[in-house]
């Protein structure tokens, strides 16, 4: 059994006018449109779009052939360029 709760929401006049017109054209109610919109919004949030790491690259080319990733000591020496570290 589906239960209903009465609530009040503030909607921009222009949006409500569009919703009323759409509901009339489709032979439905504004309430049905609001429920459909809420279901779509909730489903989108549950889908959890995967996080995309922003591109924070600096300069060009990415990895450098002259830097080995096999040794932390080599990486550190490259980063600090002989300035200690």
Order of alpha helices (4+ residues) and beta strands (2+ residues): alpha-alpha-alpha
